[in-house]
Amino acid sequence: MTQSAGLDLNLLVALDVLLEEQSVQGAARRLHLSEPAMSRTLGRIRKALGDPVLVRAGRRMVPTPHALAVRAEVSAVVERARALFAPGRDADLRTVSRTFTIIGHDAIAATQGAALFARAAREAPGIRLRFLSESHEDAPYLRQGTADLEVGVIDSIAPEVHVETVHEDRLLGVVRAGHPLLDGELTAERFAGEAGHLIVSRRGRQRGPIDDALAGLGLRRRVVGTVGTYPASLFVLRETDLIGLVSHWDRPLADVLGLVVFEIPLPLPTVRVGFAWHPRHDADPAHAWLRGCVRELLLRGSAAG
């Protein structure tokens, strides 16, 4: 068993899985160990690091601040070790056992989740996908290792993060079927003043590019409130006369709910849609597979729009 300075390096693998599962039971299952054996391993890790690593919070276990601080580096070391001993970059993905965490707004899972799960089942059945919603606060998810891939509009990133823009998108208006706004010619004046507006903002902002474009024409809309995700907004719009927004790749959700999508009569900037990742994943074949899957799905979504 490999050791360095008295530390069993196999503990890194166990630590990586424990921080991913945040459960002794889950980690034991992943590593094919009994729960008592996994508990003893956690005890050895705690002693080696001089930190509890995982602590009870109600019925769950959560990482300590120190565990969160070292999580990304632990994951990177384990990935490099796996790559070193792998038979080559073309290793069979069907033998890979990993959990990938994807962060982005809820419409990502709603519109792309089914296709991504289906492809993983066909090509890499040992890969599990975990979708996380964006927080109302910015955080270095990729650098910390909280997420493996960020998908959507990447507008605020750390300088060391890699970004790939897949396509440029633009906002569309959306209302319920039979909405009065759909009768007659749609002008900027009618769009601004005929009904209240609902904004989607994970931070609760009540102003955006729409307001800037309207201000340039001497117009102002009435914003009645905000919600955190596009799927939530569509359910509100279906039951009210409010006016909302979607992008082309969110459009399938609106279609399923019977909403009507329309071009906004304003000069609006486009938004760049793509994904971001930390460079420690560059040489990882499984992560490259994930990036390729997401790239194809986003391209297909933009073509459908």
Salt bridges, closest charged atoms under 4 A:
ASP8 OD2 - ARG44 NH2 3.36
GLU20 OE2 - ARG30 NH1 2.72
GLU21 OE2 - ARG30 NH1 2.68
GLU73 OE2 - ARG80 NH2 3.31
GLU79 OE2 - ARG98 NH2 3.51
GLU79 OE1 - HIS281 ND1 3.04
GLU123 OE2 - ARG119 NE 3.03
GLU134 OE1 - ARG202 NE 3.61
GLU137 OE2 - HIS136 NE2 3.59
ASP138 OD1 - ARG202 NH2 3.03
ASP138 OD1 - ARG203 NH2 2.70
ASP148 OD1 - HIS281 NE2 3.73
GLU160 OE2 - ARG143 NH1 3.65
GLU164 OE2 - ARG295 NE 2.51
ASP169 OD1 - HIS248 ND1 3.20
GLU194 OE1 - ARG190 NE 2.81
ASP211 OD2 - ARG221 NH2 2.88
ASP212 OD1 - ARG207 NH2 3.04
GLU239 OE2 - ARG238 NE 3.50
ASP241 OD1 - ARG176 NE 2.62
GLU263 OE2 - ARG170 NH2 2.64
ASP282 OD2 - HIS162 NE2 3.14
ASP284 OD2 - ARG98 NH2 2.76
GLU296 OE1 - ARG119 NH1 2.88
